[in-house]
């Protein structure tokens, strides 16, 4: 009984701490520099609405099509403070069934600069330090873009494959939960790393028509900072079949230059907004050569998620999230499935706390099923 009371108290801690910050006046960097509220671009931070997607795709500038202000020069951002943002994350309770409880009072600190430099150039740069790497500074994300037009945006980046995607499921930076979706977090046959991993990319993206988004790139292997013998190619298409429904498909093909092993990833994805409920889904099939043989292994992954945004006016308050992931290993012989339940509360649009429960529903006979409870608080400045 004492254990249960202690657990409940720890789970409630980030929510109580955030309540103390309810009157804080800090605004995230983008909203502050543009003089707008977070809800202008976000359904619930960090998920984007249609206006937020255009803002990102246009190189962090509002387009004249939306009757917003024209692109600003870099110096204009200093009128409302430096164009620098940060996110501080606390994880005061984190416990896996298979491990010890962890008090990550300070879990992660992120600093970033992002915006447009003039009418054509934009960029983003992030520094990150987290407990899992002993708070050593890293560069998890950087991009320089030439925004010729809404149809043509040229990117040079150290980022995941889907960095240019703004629909919020394949873009791992938009995730609402502690756990990554398994479509992005699976190694499939192991020739290349997870799809969410950073890599050297040269890419082009844009909208040749208002409802159609494309994204193509040439890149190196995951986590190879020098892009050695890059032989990876990605193509993605997304189409808005309605104002609130998007469907997409993508294909990736590549080779590990050292082992000469080929790999491919093909998939489909969708997003649908039904009132204040957002539905996401993605399916990927991975194929990988077995090193030094002529054999090939195939493994699939599927992730589906539903989230509902309760609001006071335009401001989000409570956001419950449910996700189901299923994936394969060992050439489809080993099946896994997982359930994620998350309850997020927004004390301000840039201050949120959540409690999350994750559980493996199915594992191979040789693997013991695990679960995890996490309490987290994030504050964006």
N, C-alpha and C positions, 0 to 999 in steps of 0.2 A: 504493500500500500504506500509506504514511504517512497519507494522507487517511482511509482506511478505519479504521485504528487510532484516529485522532483522533475520528472520528464515533462509533465504538463507545464510547469513553471518555466522550464528552459525553452520549450517550444513557443511560449508566449512572449519571451524576452525581446526578440527583435520587433514585435508589434508594439510592445510597451515603449521601447526606446524610440521608435519612429513617432509615436504619439507625442513625445516630448518635443519633437522637431516640427510639429504640425504648423507652427506659426513661422517657420523659417522662410526667408524671403529669397533664397538663392534660386536662380533659374538656370537650366542647362545652357551651354554656350550658344547653340544655334538659335534658340528662342530669344535669348538675351540680345544677340547681335542683330536679329531681324526685328526685334520689338514686337513679337507675337507670343501667344501662349503655346505650351507644348501640344495642346489638343488641336492646334492648327494642322499639324503634320502627323500626329500619333492618335491611334485609337486607344492604346494603352502602351506607354513607353516600355520597350522600344519598337513595338509593332507600328507600321506605317499605314496611313490611309492613302487615298488616291492622290491628294495634294502632296503628302510627304514623299510618295514614290516619285512624283515629277520633280520635286525639289532635289532629291538625291540624284536622279538620272540626269538632271540638267546641270550637274556640277555644283550642287549646293547653292542654287539661285532660283528664285521664283521666276517663272516665264511670263512674258507679257500676255500670253494666251489666257492666263488666269487673272488678268487685270491686277497683278501685283506689281511691285516696283521692279525696275529693270535691274540687270546685273550690277553688282557693286564692286568697286575696286577694293583691294586688300586694306587700304588705309581707312576706308569707310567703317570697318568693323571696330576701330578704336573709339568711335564716338560713344559707344555703349559699353566700353570695357574691352580688355584683351580678348581675342578670339581663341581662348584656351578653355578647355573643359576638363572635368575630372569626374571619376566615379569611384567611390569608396564602398567596399563591400565587407560586411561583417557576417560571420557564420558561427554564432555562439554555440550551436549544437549541431553535431553531425555524427551519426552513429549507424554503422553497418552491422547487421546481424553477425557477420563473420569477423568483426574487428572491434576495437575499443572506441568509446565515445571521444570526440575531439572538440575542444574549445578553440575555435578559430576566431578569436575576438576581432582580429584584423586579418581577413582572408585575402583581399586583393585591393590594389590601388592602381588606377589607370589615369594617365594624363594624355590628352590629345589636342591637336590643332587641326581644324578642318574648315574649309571654305573655298570661295573662288578668289583667284588672284586678279583676274580682269575678265573681260567678256568671253575669253576662250579657255583660260587655264584654271584648273582647280586641283586641290590636293587634300590629303589627310595623312596624318602621322600620329602614331600612338606609342607610348611607352607604358610598360606594365610590370608590376612586381607582385608576386603572390607567394603564399606560404609554401606551396608545393615545390617551389624552386628556391626556397630560402630567401625570398625577397630580392633576388638578383634581377636587375633591370633587363628587360627584353624588349624587342620590337616585334609585336605580334601582327602588326598591320601597318602598311604604308602604301600610298597610291598617288601617282601624279597623272592627271588626265588632261587631254586636249579636247575640249568640247566644241567641235566644229559646228554642230547643229543637233537638234533633237534626234536626228537619224544617224549621226556619226559622232561617237565619242571614243577616243583612243586612250587606252589605259596602259600604264607601266606600273606594275604592282608587285608587292610581296604580300600575297593574300591567297585565300582559298579560290577554287575554281569559280564559285558562284558569287564572288564579291560584288559584281555589278547587279545581281538580281536583287529586287527590292520588295518582293512579295512576302518575305518573312518566314519561309520554312527551309528552303535550301540555303538561304543566307544565314549562317550559324550565328552571326552577331545579333540577330533579331530574336533569338530564343528567349522564352519566358521562364524556363525551368532550369534547375541545376543540371539535370542530365541532358546530354545531346541526343537528338533523334538518331536512331540506329541506321537510317539510310545514310547519314553523314559520318557515323561513328564506327562503321564496320570496315574491317580490312579486307573482306572478301577472301581472295586467295593469297594476299600478302605481297604481290609484286610491287604495288604502290601503297602509300599510306591511306588513311581515312580521307574522305572527300572534304572534310572540314579543315584539313591541315594546310598551312601556308606553303606557298611555292612561288618561284619566279614566274610571272605572267606578262605576256604582251598580248593585249586583247582589244577588241572593238565591240561596242554595244550601242544600242539605240532603238528608236521607234521610227521605222520608215512610214508607218501609219499609226494613228492614235491608239489603236487597239492591239497592235502587234509589237512585241519586244523581242529583240535578238541579242545574242551574246556569243561571241566566238573568241577563242584564245589559243595561244601557243605557249607551252610552259615546260618547266622542269619537273622532276619528281618531288614528292612531298618532303618538306623540311630540308631540301638541298638548297642552301642559301646562294650557291654559285651557279645553279642551273646547269650542271655539268651534262654535256651530251643530251640536251633537251630534245625529246621526241614525243611529246604529249600534245594532243589536239582535242579541243572541246567545242561543241556546238550546242546551242540552246535556243529554243523558241518558246514564247509564251503568248497566248492570245486571250483577250478579254471577250468571252462570248456574250457577256452582259456587263453592266456597270459594276456588278458585285460578284462576278464569277470569272475565274481565270483558269485555263488549262495549259499545260506545257509539256514539253518533251526535251530530252537531251541525250547526247551521246559523247563518250570520251574514249579515245584510243591512244595507246602509248606503249613505250618500251623502256625497260630498265637497261641502260646502255652497258652496265657492268656485266649483268648476267645474260643479256640478250633475250630476256623473257618478255613476251607481249602481255598486255592486259587490255580489257575494255570494260566500260560501265555504260549501260543504257537504262534509261528510266523515264517515267512520266510523273507528273505532279499536278495538284490542283489547289485552288483556294476559293472558298465561297463565303460571302458575308450574308447571313440571314438575320436581318435586324441587327442587334448588337452581339450576335453569336458568329464567331469566325471558325470555319472548318478548314483544316489543312490535311493533305495527304501526299505521300510520295512512295513510289515503288522503284527499286533498282535491281537489275541483274548484273552481277559481276562475273567476268571470265578471266582467268589467269593461267598462264603457262606454268607448268611445274618445272623448276630449274633442272637443267641437264637432262630432260626427257622430252618426249613428244606429246606427253599427256597434257590435258587442260582440265582445270577444276571450275565448277560453276556454283555460285552461292548467291542467294537472293536476300533482299531486305525490304520490309514494308513498315511504314510509320503513318499513323492517322491520329489527328489531334483535334479536339474541340475546346474552345474557350468562349466564355460569355463575359461581357463587360457591363457591369452594373455602374450607373453614372448618377452624379448630381449635376444637372445641367450638362455641360460637355466634359466635366472632369470625371475620370474613372475613379471608382471607390473599391469595389470588390471584383476580382476576376478569378473564378474557379476554372481549372484546366484539367482535362482528362486526356491521356495519350496511351495508345497501345502500339507497341513495337514487336515485330517478329522478324527473325533473321536466321541465317544458316551459316554453318561452318563445316569444314571437312568435306568439301564437294557435296554439300546438301545432305550429308548423313546425320549431322547434329543440328537439331532444331532448338531454338530459344524463343521465348516470348516474355514480354515485360509489360507492367502496368505502372503508369506514373499518375499520381493525384497531387495537384498543387492548388493551394488557396493563397492568392496574392491580395494584399490590401494596399491601396495608394492613399497615403496620408496627405501628400501633395502630388502633383503630376510628376515630380522628379524625386519623390521619396516613397519607397515601397518596401514592404516586408512580406515574407511568405513562409509557409510551412509546407513541406513536400514529403510525400511518402512514395517510395519506389519499391517494387517487388517483382522478382522473377516468378512468372507463373509456370514456366515450363523450361526444363533443362535436360540434357542427356543424363542417362542413368549414372554416369561417372562424375557428374558435377552436382554439388549440393546447392539447392536453391538459396538465394540471398535476398535480403531486403535492406532498406536504408531510410532513415528519417533525417531530414535536414531543416533547420531554421535559418533564415537568411534576411539581412537588411541591406538595401542598396540605396545610396544617396548620390544623385547626379548634380553637379555644380556647373 
